[in-house]
Every structure is written in C-alpha cells, then in structure tokens.
Amino acid sequence: MSDLLERLRTGLPAEALITDPDVTASYAHDMASFCEAGTPAVVVLPRTVEQVQHVMRTATALRVPVVPQGARTGLSGAANASDGCIVLSLVKMDRILEISPVDRIAVVEPGVINAVLSRAVNEHGLYYPPDPSSWETCTIGGNIGTASGGLCCVKYGVTAEYVLGLDVVLADGRLLTTGRRTAKGVAGYDLTRLFVGSEGSLGIVVKAVLALKPQPPQQLVLAAEFPSAAAACDAVCRIMERGHTPSLLELMDRTTVRAVNELASMGLPETTEALLLCAFDTPDPAADLAAVGALCTAAGATEVVPADNPAESELLLQARRMSLTALETVKSATMIDDVCVPRSRLGAMLEGTAAIAEEYGLTIGVCSHAGDGNTHPVVCFDHTDPDESRRARESFDAIMALGLELGGTITGEHGVGVLKKEWLARELGETGIELQRGIKAAFDPLGLLNPGKLF
C-alpha cells in the first residue's frame, strides 16, 4: 500500500489522491442491488491524460487492479470496486474541447455530463440524441462504457451510433487513438465500436469524438390509455408496421403510473392499465400524432390525448423520466432489469413479467422504451426481509430467462457488470465467451482493468 501511494504521488497532485477510508468507501459501488463490492486502496481523480497514463503504468508495475468510474449511476455493478484496487474516477476530466457545426462533431472528455453536452450543442443548432434517464448526472464516459440508450433510441439510436473516435489509455499506459472525425471511414478493424460497451475492461477512455445531428423541431407528445398492456403493445406494433418514425415511443404500466402520481402528483390517469407516450419532432407533428392516435384507437385505446404545445409535452416526458425514481419509493429497494426483445414479442414480455410478479408475490412495475422493445421491469422489495429479497433475485432471473426465450437479450443499455455475468454466458454461448475472453487478454494481458466484470 505504501509503495503504491508513493509511486502514484510522483505523477499526481496531492488533491488527485483520496485515501481516507470513509471517503473511499463512497466510491465502492454504483446503484445496482445484489452486487458485491470490495474496498479500494485509493481513489484517484485525474485531470489530464498524462495523469491517467501514470496511474496505469503504476498499476501495471505493481500488478494492482484498476476500476474506472464515471458518475456511478450504473445499474449493473460495472463500476464496483474490487479489494485493494485503484478506483480511477474520471469525473474531473469534464471539458468540452470542441463543437464543430460544419463537421457536426463534438470532442469531449469522459467526465462531461450528458445534459451539459446536450445544452452546449443546442446553442449551435445541433443535437446529441442519446439521453439516458439519468442524463442530468451521468457522464459521457459512463455512457460509452455501458453503450447506454435513452428515450430517443426508437428514432435516433444508442450511444454506439454516435461515437466516431476515441482516445484510450491502455492497461500498460500507452495511448491509443481509434476511429475518426470524418463522416465516413472504414480503415482497419472497428476498434472504436469494440470499446463502446466494454465497461472499462479494455482501456480507459480519455477523449471521445461524437457525431451530432441538426437540432430537430420541438416535439409534441400524445398520451394514450389502454385497458391492458397487450392492447398497448398491439398499438406499438401497428405504429411501427405502418412505417411511422416517432422520436419517442414509451410505455408505463399501471404500477408505474401510480408510483409517479404518488411521488409527484402528476395527475396521470390511474384507471389505465398501460399508458403509451408517442412523440414526433417532424415539421408537422400534429398530423403524425393524429395518424398514430387513430392506430391507438383501433388497438383498443380508451382515451387518446395529444398535447397542444411543447410545455404539455415536456410535462408528460418528465413523468416518464421520473418512473424509476418513483418505483424506488414503493419499497425499500429495487432491482431494475433491462431486457430487450423484438417489438413483435413485447406483449408477451409484459404478460410474462406480470405472471412472474404474481408467482413470486412481488410488486414489479414496468416502464419500457416500447419502440425498440427495451423493457425495464423494476422489482420492488423489502431488503430487510430475507425471504422477500430471495424472491426478488429469483424473479429478476426469471425475467431475464423470459427475455431470452422470446428471442431477446439480457441487456439493452445498462450493461452486464457483476449483476448479469452468468446470464451473459448463457446468451453468448461457450464459443462466444471464449472469443470475448481472447479479446480481453489481447488488450489487458494481466487482467488489471475492471476485473470480475462481464465474465
């Protein structure tokens, strides 16, 4: 320990090192339940690339594991510390280095907050689409590490589709530049895409070149009430089948709607079994909403209410963004699943989840990025009750098994981390895992980067 600190101090300012156990303990884990976390030896908060390189050279020399972190808003334990590790928090590297309206790119450090970047590019008439629910606090580096998504994915796609290039500090301290800042480029293997979603297991992202889009018109939102989740999912299928491209297509079940009302008195309709929110940011959103409203009615909607203006639309979106926070108030703890299925199987996924909730005697609320089949079943339980905690964990696994049975994936945007390691092996199979481990070994032969995550 003394040798580690002595070597780190030779290349870092005093304020970049945290050794107080009471403080380092606060960096031990992210927001996931049921994920083990160790005790870090030290927390380092670098401000420069050179400082990150110094940390990695020191770690390699002493064979000390390194756990990279952003804002720790993750939900899979991917940022959890291991015993005796260096926690490398990138939150102080928070500069927006460049915004180019001509090239339609932004160049940023990993600690930049998603919402800060979004507002900065808006001032140039540009738009950075990925918007996780935690966008006011999560960092771009964390978004890249977990390949996060958000509400706009149905039209604009996920983080991976906006990362053009990266600067990455490798395990031995070398600096690797991948990708490009051009609109096109296919030179060599796509190492950039390999790092996106790697959860800090292959290298430390210290700079990112991000693609931007022209800022679209303000979107308008439609809310449709349904007598069942199946009817709402039928409406989703009709909307997508007819070729509509909504900027947002979100679903909240009855449990979620009631939790949001209880938390914030939003006035959402508690008589509904499922609330579908659909938005368009087209030149004539009212016409698009009218067409979608007719499809919702045909699918069995009991009420279809289009917003009259952007202010009303934003109020509905705030209700959706509040869903996870609201469900956290139902019981003392939550487990947030992240299963993505083909859109055509969305109804079966929600019906199956409801059956699992009944089987295990638990409250499970579901909010969903319905337009891309990404569901977030939230298991609510009393963490002080051992039996209820056991049932919560078992129901979580049952939900993931259901997703795979329906042709889906165990994670659409939250990542694998510690929480879903066993399930990743089931999804990828023996050959897939073997190849993934080979890639890991090529970048990190000593196994120092975020050990114990993914597989």
C-alpha positions in Angstrom: 0.0 0.0 0.0 2.7 2.5 0.9 4.7 1.7 -2.2 1.5 2.2 -4.3 0.8 5.6 -2.8 4.4 6.7 -3.1 4.6 5.8 -6.8 1.2 7.4 -7.5 2.3 10.7 -5.8 5.3 11.0 -8.1 3.0 11.8 -11.0 -0.1 13.2 -9.4 -1.0 16.4 -7.5 -2.0 15.8 -3.8 -5.6 16.7 -4.4 -6.0 13.9 -7.0 -5.5 11.2 -4.4 -8.1 10.2 -1.8 -7.0 7.7 0.9 -9.5 8.5 3.7 -11.3 5.1 4.2 -14.6 6.9 5.0 -14.4 8.8 1.7 -13.1 5.9 -0.5 -15.9 3.8 0.7 -18.4 6.1 -1.0 -16.7 5.2 -4.3 -17.1 1.4 -3.8 -20.2 0.8 -5.9 -22.7 2.1 -8.3 -26.5 2.0 -8.0 -27.1 -1.7 -8.6 -28.6 -4.1 -6.0 -27.2 -7.6 -5.1 -23.7 -6.7 -6.5 -20.6 -7.4 -4.4 -18.2 -4.5 -3.9 -14.7 -4.6 -2.5 -12.6 -2.0 -0.6 -10.5 0.2 -2.8 -6.9 1.0 -1.7 -7.1 4.5 -3.1 -9.3 6.7 -5.3 -7.6 8.8 -8.0 -9.3 11.8 -9.7 -7.1 12.7 -12.6 -7.5 15.9 -14.7 -5.1 15.1 -17.6 -4.4 12.2 -20.0 -0.8 12.1 -18.7 -2.1 11.5 -15.1 -4.2 8.6 -16.3 -1.2 7.2 -18.1 0.8 7.5 -14.9 -1.8 5.6 -12.9 -1.9 2.8 -15.5 1.9 2.5 -15.6 2.0 2.3 -11.8 -0.8 -0.3 -11.7 1.0 -2.4 -14.3 4.3 -2.2 -12.5 2.7 -3.2 -9.2 0.0 -5.5 -10.6 -2.8 -3.5 -9.0 -6.3 -3.8 -10.4 -7.9 -0.6 -11.7 -11.7 0.1 -11.7 -12.7 3.1 -13.9 -15.7 5.1 -12.9 -17.9 7.9 -14.1 -20.8 9.2 -12.0 -21.7 5.7 -10.7 -25.3 6.0 -11.9 -24.9 2.5 -13.5 -27.3 -0.3 -12.7 -25.2 -3.5 -13.1 -22.3 -3.1 -10.7 -19.9 -2.4 -13.6 -18.3 0.4 -11.5 -18.0 -1.6 -8.3 -14.6 -1.6 -6.6 -12.5 -4.8 -6.0 -10.4 -5.2 -2.9 -7.2 -3.3 -3.0 -7.9 -1.7 -6.3 -7.3 1.8 -7.6 -10.6 3.4 -8.3 -10.0 5.7 -11.3 -12.7 8.3 -11.3 -12.8 10.4 -14.5 -15.4 13.0 -13.3 -12.7 15.8 -13.1 -11.9 15.4 -16.8 -15.0 17.3 -17.8 -14.1 19.7 -20.6 -15.9 20.1 -23.9 -12.9 20.5 -26.1 -14.6 21.3 -29.4 -18.0 21.7 -31.1 -17.9 21.9 -34.9 -21.2 22.8 -36.6 -19.5 22.2 -40.0 -18.2 18.7 -39.2 -21.2 18.1 -36.9 -19.0 16.7 -34.1 -18.2 17.3 -30.5 -14.9 16.4 -28.9 -15.2 15.8 -25.2 -13.5 14.4 -22.1 -15.1 11.5 -20.4 -16.4 13.4 -17.3 -18.7 15.7 -19.3 -22.3 15.3 -18.1 -24.7 14.2 -20.8 -27.2 17.1 -20.2 -24.3 19.6 -20.2 -23.2 18.5 -23.6 -26.7 18.4 -24.9 -27.4 22.0 -23.9 -24.0 23.2 -25.2 -24.5 21.7 -28.7 -28.1 23.1 -28.8 -26.6 26.6 -28.7 -25.0 25.8 -32.1 -28.3 24.5 -33.5 -27.1 20.9 -33.1 -28.4 17.8 -31.2 -26.8 15.0 -29.3 -29.5 12.4 -29.2 -28.6 9.7 -26.6 -30.4 10.7 -23.4 -30.5 8.1 -20.6 -33.0 8.8 -17.8 -30.0 9.9 -15.6 -28.9 12.4 -18.3 -28.7 15.2 -15.7 -26.0 13.3 -13.8 -24.5 10.6 -15.9 -21.2 11.1 -17.8 -20.3 10.6 -21.4 -17.6 8.2 -20.4 -20.0 6.1 -18.5 -22.5 6.2 -21.4 -19.7 4.9 -23.7 -18.7 2.3 -21.2 -22.2 0.8 -21.0 -23.4 1.7 -24.5 -26.3 3.4 -22.9 -29.5 4.4 -24.7 -32.5 6.5 -23.6 -35.9 7.7 -24.6 -35.0 8.7 -28.2 -33.5 5.4 -29.4 -36.5 4.4 -31.4 -35.6 7.1 -34.0 -32.0 8.1 -33.3 -30.3 5.0 -31.9 -28.0 4.4 -29.0 -24.6 5.8 -27.9 -22.6 3.4 -30.0 -24.0 5.0 -33.2 -22.6 8.4 -32.2 -19.0 7.5 -31.1 -16.8 8.2 -34.1 -13.4 8.0 -32.4 -11.7 7.6 -29.0 -8.5 8.3 -27.2 -7.9 5.4 -24.9 -5.2 4.8 -22.3 -4.4 1.1 -22.4 -3.5 -1.1 -19.4 0.2 -0.5 -19.8 -0.2 3.2 -20.1 0.1 3.6 -23.9 -2.3 6.0 -25.6 -4.3 4.6 -28.4 -6.3 6.7 -30.9 -9.2 4.9 -32.7 -11.7 5.9 -35.3 -12.0 9.2 -37.0 -13.6 12.6 -37.1 -14.8 12.3 -40.7 -18.3 11.4 -41.8 -17.1 8.1 -43.3 -14.2 5.8 -42.5 -13.6 2.1 -42.8 -9.8 1.7 -42.3 -9.0 -1.4 -40.4 -10.9 -3.2 -37.6 -13.5 -1.1 -35.9 -11.8 -0.7 -32.5 -13.9 2.3 -31.6 -17.1 0.2 -31.5 -15.2 -2.5 -29.6 -14.6 -0.1 -26.7 -18.2 1.1 -26.6 -20.0 -1.2 -24.1 -16.8 -2.8 -22.8 -17.4 -1.4 -19.3 -13.8 -0.2 -18.8 -12.4 -3.7 -19.2 -10.3 -3.0 -22.3 -8.9 0.6 -21.6 -9.6 4.0 -20.1 -11.5 6.4 -22.4 -9.9 9.8 -22.1 -11.4 11.6 -25.1 -14.3 11.0 -27.5 -15.3 12.3 -30.9 -19.1 12.3 -31.0 -21.4 12.7 -34.0 -24.1 15.3 -33.8 -27.3 16.0 -35.8 -29.1 19.2 -36.7 -31.4 20.2 -33.9 -34.9 18.9 -34.8 -38.1 20.9 -34.3 -39.7 20.7 -30.8 -41.5 17.5 -30.4 -45.2 17.1 -29.5 -46.3 14.1 -27.4 -49.5 12.1 -27.4 -50.7 10.1 -24.4 -52.9 7.0 -25.0 -54.7 5.0 -22.2 -55.2 1.3 -22.7 -57.3 -1.3 -20.8 -54.4 -3.8 -21.0 -50.6 -3.9 -21.6 -51.4 -6.3 -24.5 -53.5 -3.7 -26.2 -50.8 -1.0 -25.8 -48.2 -3.4 -27.3 -50.5 -4.1 -30.2 -50.6 -0.3 -30.8 -46.8 -0.2 -30.8 -46.7 -2.9 -33.4 -49.3 -1.1 -35.6 -47.3 2.2 -35.3 -44.1 0.6 -36.4 -45.7 -1.6 -39.1 -47.2 1.4 -40.8 -43.7 3.0 -41.1 -44.0 5.8 -38.6 -40.8 7.1 -37.1 -41.7 8.6 -33.7 -38.9 10.4 -31.8 -40.2 8.6 -28.7 -42.5 5.7 -28.0 -42.7 4.8 -24.3 -44.9 2.6 -22.2 -45.7 2.8 -18.5 -47.8 0.1 -16.8 -50.4 0.8 -14.1 -47.9 0.2 -11.2 -45.5 2.8 -12.7 -48.2 5.4 -13.3 -49.5 5.1 -9.8 -46.0 5.4 -8.4 -45.3 8.5 -10.4 -48.6 10.1 -9.2 -47.8 9.2 -5.6 -44.3 10.8 -5.8 -45.1 13.9 -7.7 -48.9 14.3 -8.1 -48.6 14.4 -11.9 -52.2 13.8 -12.5 -51.7 10.7 -14.7 -54.8 8.5 -15.3 -54.7 5.8 -12.6 -57.6 3.9 -14.1 -55.4 2.9 -17.1 -53.6 -0.5 -17.3 -51.0 0.9 -19.6 -50.1 4.4 -20.7 -48.4 4.9 -24.1 -46.5 8.1 -24.9 -45.7 8.8 -28.5 -43.8 11.8 -29.8 -42.9 13.3 -33.2 -40.3 16.0 -33.9 -41.3 16.3 -37.6 -42.2 19.5 -39.4 -45.9 18.7 -38.8 -46.1 16.7 -35.6 -49.8 17.3 -35.1 -50.6 15.3 -38.3 -48.3 12.5 -37.3 -49.9 12.3 -33.9 -53.4 12.2 -35.4 -52.4 9.3 -37.5 -50.9 7.5 -34.5 -53.9 8.3 -32.4 -56.2 6.6 -34.9 -54.0 3.5 -34.7 -54.1 3.6 -30.9 -57.9 3.8 -31.0 -58.0 0.8 -33.4 -55.9 -1.1 -31.0 -58.3 -0.5 -28.2 -57.2 2.7 -26.5 -59.9 4.1 -24.2 -58.5 7.7 -24.3 -56.1 9.4 -26.7 -54.9 12.9 -25.8 -52.4 14.8 -27.9 -50.5 17.6 -26.2 -51.3 21.1 -27.5 -47.9 22.6 -27.1 -44.3 21.7 -26.2 -44.9 22.7 -22.5 -47.5 20.0 -22.1 -45.3 17.6 -24.0 -42.4 18.2 -21.6 -44.7 17.6 -18.6 -45.5 14.1 -19.9 -41.9 13.4 -20.6 -41.0 14.4 -17.1 -43.5 11.9 -15.8 -41.8 9.2 -17.9 -38.3 10.2 -16.8 -39.5 10.0 -13.2 -40.6 6.4 -13.5 -37.5 4.7 -12.0 -37.3 7.2 -9.2 -40.9 6.8 -8.4 -40.8 3.0 -8.3 -37.9 3.2 -5.8 -40.4 4.6 -3.3 -42.7 1.6 -3.5 -40.4 -0.5 -1.3 -37.1 -0.1 0.4 -35.1 -1.5 -2.5 -35.4 -2.2 -6.2 -33.8 -4.4 -8.9 -34.0 -2.8 -12.3 -34.0 -5.2 -15.2 -33.1 -4.3 -18.7 -34.4 -6.9 -21.1 -34.8 -6.1 -24.8 -37.0 -8.2 -27.0 -38.1 -8.0 -30.7 -41.0 -5.5 -30.9 -43.3 -8.2 -32.0 -42.8 -10.1 -28.7 -43.2 -7.0 -26.5 -46.7 -8.0 -25.4 -45.6 -11.5 -24.5 -42.7 -10.0 -22.4 -45.1 -7.7 -20.4 -47.6 -10.5 -19.9 -44.9 -12.9 -18.8 -43.5 -10.3 -16.4 -46.9 -9.8 -14.8 -47.2 -13.6 -14.4 -43.7 -13.7 -12.7 -44.8 -10.9 -10.3 -47.8 -12.9 -9.3 -45.8 -16.2 -9.0 -43.3 -14.6 -6.6 -45.8 -12.4 -4.7 -43.9 -9.2 -5.6 -44.7 -5.7 -7.0 -43.0 -5.4 -10.4 -43.5 -2.1 -12.3 -42.6 -1.9 -16.0 -41.6 1.1 -17.9 -40.4 0.5 -21.4 -38.7 2.0 -24.4 -41.5 0.3 -26.3 -40.5 1.5 -29.8 -37.3 -0.6 -29.6 -38.6 -3.4 -27.4 -36.4 -2.5 -24.4 -38.3 -3.2 -21.2 -37.3 -2.1 -17.6 -39.1 -4.3 -15.2 -38.5 -2.9 -11.7 -38.7 -5.5 -8.9 -39.7 -3.7 -5.7 -38.9 -5.4 -2.4 -38.0 -5.0 1.3 -34.3 -5.5 1.6 -34.6 -6.2 5.3 -36.8 -9.3 4.6 -34.5 -12.2 3.6 -37.3 -14.2 2.0 -38.6 -11.2 0.0 -35.0 -10.4 -1.1 -34.6 -14.0 -2.2 -37.8 -13.9 -4.2 -36.7 -10.6 -5.8 -33.5 -12.1 -7.0 -35.2 -15.2 -8.3 -37.9 -13.1 -10.1 -35.1 -11.0 -11.7 -33.5 -14.1 -13.1 -36.9 -15.4 -14.3 -37.4 -12.1 -16.2 -34.1 -12.5 -18.0 -34.8 -16.1 -18.8 -38.2 -15.0 -20.3 -36.4 -12.4 -22.4 -34.0 -14.9 -23.9 -36.9 -17.3 -24.6 -38.6 -14.6 -26.6 -35.5 -14.1 -28.7 -34.2 -11.1 -26.8 -31.1 -10.0 -24.9 -30.3 -9.7 -21.2 -29.4 -6.0 -21.5 -30.3 -3.3 -24.0 -28.5 -0.4 -22.4 -27.4 -1.0 -18.8 -24.6 -3.4 -19.4 -23.5 -6.7 -17.7 -21.2 -5.7 -14.9 -21.4 -8.1 -12.0 -25.2 -8.5 -12.0 -25.6 -10.4 -15.2 -22.3 -12.3 -15.7 -23.9 -15.7 -15.5 -26.6 -14.6 -18.0 -24.1 -13.2 -20.5 -22.5 -16.7 -20.7 -26.0 -18.2 -21.4 -26.7 -15.6 -24.1 -23.4 -15.8 -25.9 -22.6 -19.4 -25.5 -19.3 -21.2 -24.9 -17.6 -20.1 -28.2 -18.8 -16.5 -27.8 -17.4 -16.2 -24.3 -14.1 -17.8 -25.4 -13.6 -15.3 -28.1 -14.6 -12.4 -25.8 -12.0 -13.5 -23.3 -9.4 -13.7 -26.0 -10.1 -10.1 -26.9 -9.8 -9.1 -23.3 -6.5 -10.8 -23.0 -5.1 -9.0 -26.1 -5.8 -5.6 -24.6 -5.3 -6.4 -20.9 -3.0 -9.4 -20.6 -2.5 -9.0 -16.8 -6.2 -8.7 -16.2 -5.9 -5.5 -14.3 -8.8 -3.5 -15.9 -12.1 -3.8 -14.0 -11.5 -7.4 -13.0 -14.5 -9.6 -12.3 -16.9 -7.8 -14.6 -18.7 -9.2 -17.7 -17.3 -12.8 -17.5 
